């Protein structure tokens, strides 16, 4: 009898919890596409974030952006060019770090009410001989009151920012 109660209780908890991270993502019909204003290419992740193999960000202001990302090329800082845009825009980013270069390719951005879904593919391209490399995917979107950002990598949910 106790075994049946435990099995039923585990099933109820699993149903209430919703899909766990790492499970296959199945898109809903109610999702609306979100327009990506731009994709920033000339940046790499700041060195202090290299301890984490994957980092996820939702950035609202240029100061935080400058703290998280740095220009890829010395003597060139395009943050000043996009600084006025932070009044109407926000940045959503994912960055991979490690001794392998990788390619993050955007597949789509959709919204369902106050939840934003960012779908991207990830693949390793080459091994770095000396040191570490960061491969960021940096998206500029219209500033809307999203309460959650769900990152979906290769069809699986990997992170939810609240």
Beta strands, then each sheet from edge to edge (+ up, - down):
strand 1: 32-33
strand 2: 36-40
strand 3: 43-45
strand 4: 54-59
strand 5: 69-71
strand 6: 89-98
strand 7: 100-112
strand 8: 115-127
strand 9: 133-142
strand 10: 148-153
strand 11: 156-161
sheet 1: 1+ 7- 8+ 10+ 11-
sheet 2: 2+ 9- 6+ 4-
sheet 3: 3+ 5-
end
